[in-house]
Amino acid sequence: MGAAAYHARMTRVFSGVKPTGELHLGNYLGAFRQWSADQREFDCLFCVVDLHALTVEIDPAELRRKTFQTAVGFLAAGIEPDLSTLFVQSHVHEHAELSWIMECTVSYGELTRMTQFKDKSGSKTSVRAGLFTYPALMAADILLYDADRVPVGEDQRQHLEIARDIAIRFNNRYGETFVVPEVALPRFAARVMDLQHPENKMSKSEDSPQGTIDLLDSPDEIRHKIRRAVTDADGEMRFDPEGKPGLANLLQMMAAVTGRSVDDVVDGYEQYGPLKDDLADALDEVLRPVRERWELFSSDPGEIASMLDQGAEKAAGIASKTLARAKDAVGLLPRG
């Protein structure tokens, strides 16, 4: 059965998070909040993409711990197993198998043009081959599930574009096999910048702990970080991302967590101090339920493992069919 036969079903969404670093406010406003809404409208699959974490050095025990914590973070942030399929990438072996077929479809030249590889490899003399072929695995992740929509941030858009190119090339070469996914721009996600270095996106890196608000930060930690957030010396309240990136970041965060427009937030304040205090309160109000759910879910590791097992079984039921189509299309001999 070809990919075209799948268009009559409910729109399917796929996305994932790599289990490295601590989950933070940027993950919540930029992804989790969107996913929580999507699961009430679409057929959603959300994945802890642990195979991608192997592209860089990581302690095995730390990888296991982070994988579990990331799954708990999904649940704490509002992903519901009754509405979505939640699973761990390495629990579904079809990801690794289809990845090789994707590597044999994409070209070396295409991979060399990927900006993330250039940024992450930098001047390193030893770089894992998996970091170079990362886009092929990401394409496999998406194409395995006949995903129609893939919500991504701007930094991952190039990877989704190459996944689309791979799918189109494969379909043209071997016949209709894969659904070509569409970029799903977040409807109300925010681009959250580092509080100390507002020219950079808030990330899971430990390089700027005071610039990142973790999902489990206490009210006092949130207030401390917001009060110390970089702004500027002129004290003029206006939205100017180029000239006043620190203030612009705070204004956008306030708009995102309160549902107000940036202009409305600007009109509501004359000084930075009250804005920071109100933003700290608003962030605590948004993140408090996340912290409470995190504590609830993390108290029962066995239940989390059971949820992930059920999710992997459901995901594999879809992935195995897609992989079989792809293997047949390229001429791999089936088992008797």
C-alpha positions as a Markdown table, in Angstrom:
| # | Residue | x | y | z |
|---|---|---|---|---|
| 1 | Met | 0.0 | 0.0 | 0.0 |
| 2 | Gly | 1.5 | 3.4 | -1.0 |
| 3 | Ala | 1.7 | 6.6 | 0.9 |
| 4 | Ala | -1.2 | 8.1 | -1.0 |
| 5 | Ala | -3.6 | 5.7 | 0.7 |
| 6 | Tyr | -2.9 | 7.3 | 4.0 |
| 7 | His | -4.2 | 10.8 | 3.3 |
| 8 | Ala | -7.8 | 9.8 | 4.4 |
| 9 | Arg | -6.8 | 9.3 | 8.0 |
| 10 | Met | -6.5 | 11.9 | 10.7 |
| 11 | Thr | -3.6 | 14.4 | 10.3 |
| 12 | Arg | -0.6 | 13.0 | 12.0 |
| 13 | Val | 2.1 | 15.0 | 13.9 |
| 14 | Phe | 5.5 | 13.8 | 14.9 |
| 15 | Ser | 8.2 | 15.5 | 16.9 |
| 16 | Gly | 10.9 | 14.7 | 19.4 |
| 17 | Val | 13.4 | 15.9 | 22.0 |
| 18 | Lys | 17.0 | 14.8 | 22.5 |
| 19 | Pro | 17.7 | 13.7 | 26.1 |
| 20 | Thr | 20.6 | 16.0 | 26.8 |
| 21 | Gly | 20.8 | 18.8 | 29.3 |
| 22 | Glu | 17.9 | 20.0 | 31.4 |
| 23 | Leu | 14.4 | 20.8 | 30.1 |
| 24 | His | 13.8 | 24.5 | 30.2 |
| 25 | Leu | 11.4 | 27.3 | 29.6 |
| 26 | Gly | 12.3 | 27.4 | 25.9 |
| 27 | Asn | 11.3 | 23.8 | 25.5 |
| 28 | Tyr | 8.0 | 24.5 | 27.2 |
| 29 | Leu | 7.0 | 27.7 | 25.3 |
| 30 | Gly | 8.6 | 26.6 | 22.1 |
| 31 | Ala | 7.4 | 23.0 | 21.9 |
| 32 | Phe | 5.6 | 21.3 | 24.7 |
| 33 | Arg | 2.8 | 23.9 | 24.9 |
| 34 | Gln | 2.2 | 23.5 | 21.2 |
| 35 | Trp | 2.2 | 19.8 | 21.4 |
| 36 | Ser | -0.2 | 19.7 | 24.3 |
| 37 | Ala | -2.7 | 21.6 | 22.1 |
| 38 | Asp | -2.0 | 19.5 | 19.0 |
| 39 | Gln | -2.8 | 16.3 | 20.7 |
| 40 | Arg | -6.4 | 17.3 | 21.1 |
| 41 | Glu | -6.7 | 17.9 | 17.3 |
| 42 | Phe | -4.3 | 15.5 | 15.6 |
| 43 | Asp | -2.9 | 12.0 | 15.8 |
| 44 | Cys | 0.4 | 12.8 | 17.6 |
| 45 | Leu | 3.5 | 10.8 | 18.2 |
| 46 | Phe | 6.2 | 12.3 | 20.5 |
| 47 | Cys | 9.6 | 10.7 | 20.9 |
| 48 | Val | 12.6 | 10.9 | 23.2 |
| 49 | Val | 15.2 | 10.7 | 20.4 |
| 50 | Asp | 18.0 | 9.0 | 22.4 |
| 51 | Leu | 19.8 | 7.7 | 19.3 |
| 52 | His | 20.6 | 11.3 | 18.4 |
| 53 | Ala | 22.3 | 11.8 | 21.7 |
| 54 | Leu | 25.0 | 9.4 | 20.6 |
| 55 | Thr | 26.4 | 11.9 | 18.1 |
| 56 | Val | 28.4 | 13.4 | 20.9 |
| 57 | Glu | 30.2 | 12.1 | 24.0 |
| 58 | Ile | 27.7 | 11.2 | 26.8 |
| 59 | Asp | 28.1 | 8.9 | 29.8 |
| 60 | Pro | 25.9 | 5.8 | 29.5 |
| 61 | Ala | 24.3 | 6.2 | 32.9 |
| 62 | Glu | 23.7 | 9.9 | 32.2 |
| 63 | Leu | 22.0 | 9.0 | 28.9 |
| 64 | Arg | 19.6 | 6.5 | 30.7 |
| 65 | Arg | 18.8 | 9.1 | 33.4 |
| 66 | Lys | 18.2 | 11.9 | 30.9 |
| 67 | Thr | 16.1 | 9.7 | 28.7 |
| 68 | Phe | 13.8 | 8.9 | 31.6 |
| 69 | Gln | 13.7 | 12.5 | 32.8 |
| 70 | Thr | 12.8 | 13.7 | 29.3 |
| 71 | Ala | 9.9 | 11.3 | 29.2 |
| 72 | Val | 8.8 | 12.6 | 32.6 |
| 73 | Gly | 9.2 | 16.1 | 31.3 |
| 74 | Phe | 6.8 | 15.3 | 28.3 |
| 75 | Leu | 4.2 | 14.2 | 30.8 |
| 76 | Ala | 4.7 | 17.0 | 33.2 |
| 77 | Ala | 4.4 | 19.5 | 30.4 |
| 78 | Gly | 1.0 | 18.2 | 29.4 |
| 79 | Ile | 1.5 | 15.3 | 27.0 |
| 80 | Glu | -1.2 | 12.7 | 27.8 |
| 81 | Pro | -0.6 | 9.0 | 26.9 |
| 82 | Asp | -4.3 | 8.6 | 26.3 |
| 83 | Leu | -4.2 | 11.3 | 23.6 |
| 84 | Ser | -0.7 | 10.9 | 22.2 |
| 85 | Thr | 1.8 | 8.1 | 21.5 |
| 86 | Leu | 4.9 | 8.7 | 23.7 |
| 87 | Phe | 7.9 | 6.5 | 23.2 |
| 88 | Val | 11.7 | 6.2 | 23.2 |
| 89 | Gln | 13.4 | 6.2 | 19.8 |
| 90 | Ser | 15.7 | 3.2 | 20.4 |
| 91 | His | 12.8 | 1.1 | 21.6 |
| 92 | Val | 11.6 | 1.0 | 18.0 |
| 93 | His | 14.3 | -0.6 | 15.9 |
| 94 | Glu | 12.8 | 0.6 | 12.6 |
| 95 | His | 14.4 | 4.0 | 13.2 |
| 96 | Ala | 17.9 | 2.6 | 12.8 |
| 97 | Glu | 17.0 | 0.4 | 9.9 |
| 98 | Leu | 15.3 | 3.1 | 7.9 |
| 99 | Ser | 18.1 | 5.5 | 8.7 |
| 100 | Trp | 20.5 | 3.4 | 6.6 |
| 101 | Ile | 18.1 | 3.5 | 3.6 |
| 102 | Met | 17.9 | 7.3 | 4.1 |
| 103 | Glu | 21.7 | 7.5 | 4.1 |
| 104 | Cys | 21.7 | 5.7 | 0.8 |
| 105 | Thr | 19.2 | 8.2 | -0.6 |
| 106 | Val | 20.6 | 11.5 | 0.5 |
| 107 | Ser | 23.9 | 12.8 | -1.0 |
| 108 | Tyr | 27.2 | 13.7 | 0.6 |
| 109 | Gly | 26.9 | 17.2 | -0.9 |
| 110 | Glu | 23.6 | 17.8 | 0.8 |
| 111 | Leu | 24.9 | 16.7 | 4.2 |
| 112 | Thr | 28.0 | 18.9 | 3.9 |
| 113 | Arg | 25.7 | 21.9 | 3.5 |
| 114 | Met | 23.9 | 21.4 | 6.8 |
| 115 | Thr | 24.6 | 24.4 | 9.0 |
| 116 | Gln | 24.2 | 22.5 | 12.3 |
| 117 | Phe | 26.9 | 20.1 | 11.4 |
| 118 | Lys | 29.2 | 23.0 | 10.6 |
| 119 | Asp | 28.3 | 24.8 | 13.8 |
| 120 | Lys | 28.7 | 21.7 | 16.1 |
| 121 | Ser | 31.8 | 20.2 | 14.5 |
| 122 | Gly | 33.6 | 23.6 | 14.3 |
| 123 | Ser | 37.3 | 23.2 | 14.5 |
| 124 | Lys | 37.2 | 19.8 | 16.2 |
| 125 | Thr | 39.7 | 17.3 | 14.8 |
| 126 | Ser | 37.6 | 14.3 | 15.7 |
| 127 | Val | 33.9 | 14.3 | 14.9 |
| 128 | Arg | 31.6 | 11.3 | 15.0 |
| 129 | Ala | 30.2 | 10.2 | 11.7 |
| 130 | Gly | 26.7 | 10.2 | 13.2 |
| 131 | Leu | 26.8 | 13.9 | 13.7 |
| 132 | Phe | 27.3 | 14.2 | 9.9 |
| 133 | Thr | 24.6 | 11.7 | 9.0 |
| 134 | Tyr | 22.2 | 13.1 | 11.7 |
| 135 | Pro | 19.7 | 14.4 | 9.1 |
| 136 | Ala | 19.3 | 10.9 | 7.6 |
| 137 | Leu | 18.2 | 9.6 | 11.0 |
| 138 | Met | 15.9 | 12.5 | 11.5 |
| 139 | Ala | 14.4 | 11.9 | 8.1 |
| 140 | Ala | 13.8 | 8.3 | 9.1 |
| 141 | Asp | 12.2 | 9.4 | 12.4 |
| 142 | Ile | 9.7 | 11.5 | 10.5 |
| 143 | Leu | 9.0 | 9.4 | 7.5 |
| 144 | Leu | 8.4 | 6.2 | 9.5 |
| 145 | Tyr | 5.1 | 7.5 | 10.8 |
| 146 | Asp | 3.7 | 9.1 | 7.6 |
| 147 | Ala | 3.8 | 12.4 | 9.4 |
| 148 | Asp | 1.8 | 15.1 | 7.8 |
| 149 | Arg | 3.0 | 17.9 | 10.1 |
| 150 | Val | 6.3 | 18.3 | 11.9 |
| 151 | Pro | 6.4 | 21.2 | 14.4 |
| 152 | Val | 10.0 | 22.5 | 14.4 |
| 153 | Gly | 11.9 | 25.6 | 15.5 |
| 154 | Glu | 13.8 | 27.7 | 13.0 |
| 155 | Asp | 17.1 | 25.9 | 13.9 |
| 156 | Gln | 15.6 | 22.6 | 12.8 |
| 157 | Arg | 13.9 | 23.8 | 9.7 |
| 158 | Gln | 16.8 | 22.9 | 7.4 |
| 159 | His | 16.7 | 19.3 | 8.7 |
| 160 | Leu | 13.0 | 19.0 | 7.9 |
| 161 | Glu | 13.6 | 20.5 | 4.4 |
| 162 | Ile | 16.1 | 17.8 | 3.7 |
| 163 | Ala | 13.7 | 15.1 | 5.0 |
| 164 | Arg | 11.2 | 16.4 | 2.5 |
| 165 | Asp | 13.8 | 16.3 | -0.3 |
| 166 | Ile | 14.7 | 12.7 | 0.6 |
| 167 | Ala | 11.1 | 11.6 | 0.6 |
| 168 | Ile | 10.4 | 13.3 | -2.8 |
| 169 | Arg | 13.6 | 11.8 | -4.3 |
| 170 | Phe | 12.8 | 8.3 | -2.9 |
| 171 | Asn | 9.2 | 8.5 | -4.2 |
| 172 | Asn | 10.3 | 9.6 | -7.6 |
| 173 | Arg | 13.0 | 6.9 | -7.8 |
| 174 | Tyr | 11.1 | 3.9 | -6.3 |
| 175 | Gly | 7.4 | 4.8 | -6.5 |
| 176 | Glu | 5.0 | 6.4 | -4.0 |
| 177 | Thr | 6.3 | 5.2 | -0.6 |
| 178 | Phe | 6.5 | 8.1 | 1.9 |
| 179 | Val | 4.2 | 10.9 | 2.9 |
| 180 | Val | 6.0 | 14.2 | 2.3 |
| 181 | Pro | 5.8 | 16.1 | 5.6 |
| 182 | Glu | 4.9 | 19.8 | 5.9 |
| 183 | Val | 6.6 | 22.3 | 8.2 |
| 184 | Ala | 4.3 | 23.1 | 11.0 |
| 185 | Leu | 5.1 | 26.6 | 12.3 |
| 186 | Pro | 4.1 | 26.9 | 15.9 |
| 187 | Arg | 0.8 | 28.8 | 16.3 |
| 188 | Phe | 1.7 | 30.4 | 19.6 |
| 189 | Ala | 5.2 | 29.2 | 20.5 |
| 190 | Ala | 7.8 | 31.7 | 21.6 |
| 191 | Arg | 11.5 | 32.0 | 20.7 |
| 192 | Val | 13.0 | 32.3 | 24.2 |
| 193 | Met | 16.5 | 33.8 | 24.4 |
| 194 | Asp | 19.2 | 33.4 | 27.0 |
| 195 | Leu | 18.7 | 35.8 | 29.9 |
| 196 | Gln | 22.4 | 36.6 | 30.1 |
| 197 | His | 23.2 | 36.4 | 26.4 |
| 198 | Pro | 20.0 | 37.5 | 24.6 |
| 199 | Glu | 21.7 | 37.1 | 21.2 |
| 200 | Asn | 21.6 | 33.4 | 21.8 |
| 201 | Lys | 18.6 | 31.0 | 22.1 |
| 202 | Met | 17.9 | 29.6 | 25.6 |
| 203 | Ser | 19.3 | 26.1 | 25.4 |
| 204 | Lys | 20.0 | 23.0 | 27.5 |
| 205 | Ser | 23.7 | 23.8 | 27.6 |
| 206 | Glu | 25.2 | 24.2 | 31.0 |
| 207 | Asp | 27.4 | 27.1 | 29.7 |
| 208 | Ser | 24.9 | 29.7 | 30.9 |
| 209 | Pro | 23.0 | 28.4 | 34.0 |
| 210 | Gln | 21.9 | 31.9 | 35.0 |
| 211 | Gly | 20.6 | 32.5 | 31.5 |
| 212 | Thr | 18.3 | 29.5 | 31.5 |
| 213 | Ile | 15.1 | 28.9 | 33.4 |
| 214 | Asp | 14.7 | 25.2 | 34.0 |
| 215 | Leu | 11.3 | 23.6 | 34.2 |
| 216 | Leu | 12.0 | 22.6 | 37.8 |
| 217 | Asp | 13.4 | 25.9 | 39.0 |
| 218 | Ser | 11.8 | 27.1 | 42.3 |
| 219 | Pro | 9.9 | 30.4 | 42.5 |
| 220 | Asp | 13.0 | 32.0 | 44.2 |
| 221 | Glu | 15.3 | 30.7 | 41.4 |
| 222 | Ile | 13.0 | 32.0 | 38.7 |
| 223 | Arg | 12.8 | 35.5 | 40.4 |
| 224 | His | 16.6 | 35.6 | 40.9 |
| 225 | Lys | 17.3 | 34.8 | 37.3 |
| 226 | Ile | 14.7 | 37.2 | 35.9 |
| 227 | Arg | 15.9 | 40.1 | 38.1 |
| 228 | Arg | 19.5 | 39.5 | 37.0 |
| 229 | Ala | 18.5 | 39.3 | 33.3 |
| 230 | Val | 20.5 | 41.5 | 31.0 |
| 231 | Thr | 18.7 | 44.6 | 29.8 |
| 232 | Asp | 20.3 | 48.0 | 28.9 |
| 233 | Ala | 21.2 | 51.3 | 30.5 |
| 234 | Asp | 18.8 | 53.8 | 28.8 |
| 235 | Gly | 15.7 | 52.5 | 30.7 |
| 236 | Glu | 13.3 | 53.3 | 27.8 |
| 237 | Met | 10.5 | 50.8 | 27.5 |
| 238 | Arg | 10.2 | 49.8 | 23.8 |
| 239 | Phe | 10.3 | 46.7 | 21.8 |
| 240 | Asp | 13.6 | 46.7 | 19.8 |
| 241 | Pro | 15.1 | 43.2 | 19.3 |
| 242 | Glu | 18.2 | 44.6 | 17.5 |
| 243 | Gly | 18.9 | 47.6 | 19.8 |
| 244 | Lys | 17.6 | 46.2 | 23.0 |
| 245 | Pro | 17.6 | 42.4 | 22.8 |
| 246 | Gly | 17.5 | 41.7 | 26.5 |
| 247 | Leu | 14.4 | 43.8 | 27.1 |
| 248 | Ala | 12.8 | 42.4 | 23.9 |
| 249 | Asn | 13.3 | 38.9 | 25.2 |
| 250 | Leu | 11.6 | 39.8 | 28.5 |
| 251 | Leu | 8.7 | 41.5 | 26.7 |
| 252 | Gln | 8.2 | 38.5 | 24.4 |
| 253 | Met | 8.3 | 36.1 | 27.3 |
| 254 | Met | 5.7 | 38.1 | 29.2 |
| 255 | Ala | 3.5 | 38.2 | 26.1 |
| 256 | Ala | 3.9 | 34.4 | 25.6 |
| 257 | Val | 3.0 | 33.4 | 29.1 |
| 258 | Thr | 0.1 | 35.9 | 29.5 |
| 259 | Gly | -1.5 | 35.7 | 26.1 |
| 260 | Arg | -1.1 | 39.4 | 25.5 |
| 261 | Ser | 0.5 | 41.2 | 22.6 |
| 262 | Val | 4.0 | 42.6 | 22.9 |
| 263 | Asp | 2.6 | 46.1 | 22.3 |
| 264 | Asp | 0.2 | 45.6 | 25.1 |
| 265 | Val | 3.0 | 44.5 | 27.5 |
| 266 | Val | 5.1 | 47.6 | 26.4 |
| 267 | Asp | 2.1 | 49.9 | 27.2 |
| 268 | Gly | 1.7 | 48.4 | 30.6 |
| 269 | Tyr | 5.2 | 49.3 | 32.0 |
| 270 | Glu | 7.4 | 52.4 | 32.4 |
| 271 | Gln | 10.3 | 50.7 | 34.2 |
| 272 | Tyr | 12.2 | 47.4 | 33.9 |
| 273 | Gly | 11.9 | 46.5 | 37.6 |
| 274 | Pro | 8.1 | 46.0 | 37.7 |
| 275 | Leu | 8.2 | 44.2 | 34.4 |
| 276 | Lys | 10.7 | 41.7 | 35.8 |
| 277 | Asp | 8.8 | 41.2 | 39.0 |
| 278 | Asp | 5.5 | 40.6 | 37.2 |
| 279 | Leu | 7.2 | 38.3 | 34.7 |
| 280 | Ala | 8.7 | 36.2 | 37.5 |
| 281 | Asp | 5.3 | 35.8 | 39.0 |
| 282 | Ala | 3.7 | 34.9 | 35.7 |
| 283 | Leu | 6.4 | 32.3 | 34.9 |
| 284 | Asp | 6.0 | 30.7 | 38.3 |
| 285 | Glu | 2.2 | 30.5 | 37.7 |
| 286 | Val | 2.8 | 28.8 | 34.4 |
| 287 | Leu | 5.5 | 26.4 | 35.6 |
| 288 | Arg | 4.0 | 25.5 | 39.0 |
| 289 | Pro | 1.7 | 22.9 | 37.6 |
| 290 | Val | 4.5 | 21.5 | 35.5 |
| 291 | Arg | 6.6 | 21.0 | 38.7 |
| 292 | Glu | 3.7 | 19.4 | 40.5 |
| 293 | Arg | 3.1 | 16.9 | 37.7 |
| 294 | Trp | 6.8 | 16.2 | 37.4 |
| 295 | Glu | 6.9 | 15.2 | 41.1 |
| 296 | Leu | 3.8 | 13.0 | 40.6 |
| 297 | Phe | 5.0 | 11.2 | 37.6 |
| 298 | Ser | 8.7 | 10.8 | 38.7 |
| 299 | Ser | 7.5 | 9.1 | 41.9 |
| 300 | Asp | 6.5 | 6.0 | 39.9 |
| 301 | Pro | 9.2 | 4.9 | 37.5 |
| 302 | Gly | 7.5 | 1.6 | 36.8 |
| 303 | Glu | 4.4 | 3.4 | 35.5 |
| 304 | Ile | 6.6 | 5.5 | 33.2 |
| 305 | Ala | 8.3 | 2.4 | 31.9 |
| 306 | Ser | 4.9 | 0.8 | 31.2 |
| 307 | Met | 3.7 | 4.0 | 29.4 |
| 308 | Leu | 6.9 | 4.0 | 27.2 |
| 309 | Asp | 6.5 | 0.3 | 26.5 |
| 310 | Gln | 2.9 | 0.8 | 25.3 |
| 311 | Gly | 3.9 | 3.8 | 23.3 |
| 312 | Ala | 6.8 | 1.9 | 21.6 |
| 313 | Glu | 4.5 | -1.0 | 20.8 |
| 314 | Lys | 2.0 | 1.3 | 19.2 |
| 315 | Ala | 4.7 | 3.3 | 17.3 |
| 316 | Ala | 6.3 | 0.0 | 16.0 |
| 317 | Gly | 2.9 | -1.1 | 14.6 |
| 318 | Ile | 3.1 | 2.0 | 12.3 |
| 319 | Ala | 6.8 | 2.0 | 11.7 |
| 320 | Ser | 7.1 | -1.6 | 10.7 |
| 321 | Lys | 4.6 | -1.1 | 7.9 |
| 322 | Thr | 6.4 | 1.9 | 6.5 |
| 323 | Leu | 9.8 | 0.2 | 6.7 |
| 324 | Ala | 8.3 | -2.9 | 4.9 |
| 325 | Arg | 7.2 | -0.6 | 2.1 |
| 326 | Ala | 10.6 | 1.1 | 1.8 |
| 327 | Lys | 12.5 | -2.2 | 1.9 |
| 328 | Asp | 10.2 | -3.6 | -0.8 |
| 329 | Ala | 10.6 | -0.4 | -2.9 |
| 330 | Val | 14.4 | -0.6 | -3.0 |
| 331 | Gly | 14.4 | -4.3 | -3.8 |
| 332 | Leu | 15.5 | -5.9 | -0.5 |
| 333 | Leu | 14.6 | -9.6 | -0.4 |
| 334 | Pro | 11.9 | -10.3 | 2.2 |
| 335 | Arg | 12.2 | -13.2 | 4.7 |
| 336 | Gly | 10.4 | -16.3 | 3.6 |
